[in-house]
Amino acid sequence: MLNLVIFGAPGSGKGTQSARLIDSYGLHHISTGEVLRGEIARGTELGKLADSYISKGNLIPDELMIRILDDMLPTLLADGKGVVFDGFPRTIPQAEALEQLLLKHGTELHGVLGLEVPEPELVTRMLKRGAETGRADDNEETIKNRLNVYHAQTQPLQNYYQQKGKYLPIEGTGVVDEIFTRIATHIEKHTGQRPRK
Ligand code: AMP
């Protein structure tokens, strides 16, 4: 089993590298942002609530996010292959909850892949994605707040996981394949596991 968090600022490439990870290592994937965007698209009550936070670039309250993850974990962990957590945790309470939930299921987090990308490039990437995909929170004003929120609430997790010996820093610039090769090298060094393909 291989449970990984893909960590980094908005626009750091978490979604792109998650797709490579699940394909190469045969893992399951949860992107909490995608789950919430799906709820918004379906117009559910949860979607309406989520939209009021996402459209401003703020985080959804921890209690709600943790409940969503708790509900999805049994399915994600059922076959024992492992999970890529993308966009979760984003706060220290979420990280503590993840540890407890994995423990409850008899497993643990094996590593946190930290995609490190300079801020001007993050902004350029998000504006490009906004123009190409129409993603609503990829606009200049919301991006600014998302980066502030990242620095205030999410970045402290780097130190949190460093202290646990689980943080693996990845240079997140360059072409997608190069970055993935760096990720695979870190995973092998840290866990001994290699891609299946
Ligand atoms: P993402 O697709 O990961 O960039 O997430 C898009 C937005 O969804 C974020 O800006 C937050 O508003 C919300 N979101 C996603 N994951 C979380 C989380 N773990 N905790 C709180 N809010 C989240």
Boltz pocket constraint, residues with backbone or C-beta under 6 A from the ligand:
constraints:
  - pocket:
      binder: B
      contacts: [[A, 10], [A, 32], [A, 33], [A, 34], [A, 36], [A, 50], [A, 53], [A, 54], [A, 57], [A, 58], [A, 59], [A, 60], [A, 61], [A, 65], [A, 86], [A, 87], [A, 88], [A, 89], [A, 90], [A, 94], [A, 137], [A, 146]]
      max_distance: 6.0
